Amino acid sequence: MLAAAAIAAGSGFAGGNPSAHQARPAAARTAHAATFRGPGKTSATLLSTQAEAATRRHHRLGWKREMAWKMMYNRFHWRPKHQFRFLNRLWNRESSWNVHAYNPYSGAYGIPQAVPGGKMSSAGPHWRTSARTQIRWGLRYIRSRYGSPRRAWAHSCATGWY
């Protein structure tokens, strides 16, 4: 009976020494939580939103960029946390990560804008349509010519090409 009276009074604690959080009235705890959740959001919707965000976070780059990230780490032993931003800037400028990007003036083709595009056949079959083959070839080219995506990006900024 005493425990029920203490809970009904809003302390949320049945006996002993309550903590500062539990000593606050229930209305104050609810108002405090509402300021962090936003209006109309319950803890259940907050948790489901956090779970959805965690799921999306894994695929925030898109499948082509994720593939490049993994190749940079697994095949080329670059630290993607430091190098990927330069690769992304470089290939956004060159092709916007479009597998079928074509420059009619230079004949450059694909994600890394290889000139001529047929050179990418050394990285695997279906070089015209395979993002994996084009990314593999482009990363090999960057490693052999510049050593890292950061250096390739610096060269591209200085000269307008890489």
N, C-alpha and C positions, 0 to 999 in steps of 0.2 A: 504494500500500500504506500509506503514511504517513497519507494523507488518510482512508482507511478506518479506520485505528486510532484517529485523533482523533475521528471521528464515533462509532465504537463506544464510545469512552470516555465519551461523553455530552456532550462540549463543543459539538457541533453545528457546529464550525468547522474547516475543513480546514487553515488556515494563516494566518499573519499575526497581527494583534492582535485578539483577539475582543472584542466589546462586552460590557457587563455582563450583558445579557439572554442572550446566547449562551454566556457563561461558566458560567452556572448549570447544574447537572446536569439531565438530562431529567426525572427524577422530581420535582424541585422545580418545574420549569416546569409540569408536568402538575398538580401539587397546587395551584399558584397559579392556574392557569386554572380548575380545578374549583371553587374558592371563588367565582369570579365567575359561572360558568355554572350552578352548582347541581349537585346529585348526579345522575349519569346523563345529563347533557346533553353532546352532542358539539358541535364547532364547526359541523357541518353542520346540526344541529337549531337551533342558536343563530341561524345565518344565515337559515334558513327562518322562524323565529319573528320575527326583525326585519323581514323582507320582508312577512310577514302584518300586522305591526303598522303598517308604513308604509301598507299598503293600507287598513287599517281607519281609520287616522288621518284619511285624506281624507274619509271618510264618517262621522265620529264624531258629527256633529250630527243626522243624519237628513235626509231629502230636503227636508222643509218648512223646516227651519231653515237648511239650506244655501242654499235658494232665497232666503230672506230676507236671508241674509248677502250673497249676490251682488247682490241688488237694492239693498241699502243702499249698496254700493260703486259699482255701475255706474249706477244711476238717480238716486240721491239724494245721491251724493258725500259720504256720511258715512263715517267711519273705523270699520268694523265691529269692529276690534280694541278700540276704546274704547266703542262704542255698543251692540254686539250684546248684551252681558250684561244691559243694562237692558231692551232689547226682549224678551229671552228671559224675564226675571223677570216682566215685565208681562203677556205673553201666556200664560205658565204660570199665573199667577194668574187671568187672565180665562177662559181656555178650555182650558188644557193643550194648545194647538195643535190642537184638535179642530175640523175643518171643519164638523161638524154640531152643535157646542155651541149650546144654546138655553137662555135664561133665561126661564122662564114668567112671572116677576114683572115684568120690564122689557121683554121682547120682544127682548132682545139676541140676536144670532145670529152664528155663525162664529168664526174665530180672533180677530179684533179686537173681537168683541162689539159690532157696529154696531147702533144703535137708530134706526129699525127696520132690519132686515136688508136690505131692498130698496134701501137707499142704495148698497150695494156694486155694484149693476148699472152704476153710472157708471164702474167700473174695468174692466168687461169682461163677456162673456157667462158663463153658468153660475155665477153668483155663489154659488148654494146649495151647489155641490159642488166648485168649483175653488179649491184652496188658493192657486194663483198669483194669481187675481183678488182673493181676500180679503186676501192679504198686500200686494198692490199698493195696494188701497184703504186698508188700515190704515196703511201707511207714509206715504201721501199725507195722511191725516188727522193723523197725528202731526206731520208737517212743517208743515202749515198751522196747526194749533192750538198746538203746543208748541215747534216748531223742531227738536227732537231727541228720541230715545228716552230719554235721560237725564233731560230735563226732564219728559217724560210720566211716567216712573217716579216722580220726585220728587213730582209732583202727585198721583199715585195713592196714594203712601204718606201724603201729608198729608190727603187727602180721602176715600180709599177708592174712588175712581172716576177715570176719565180721559176 
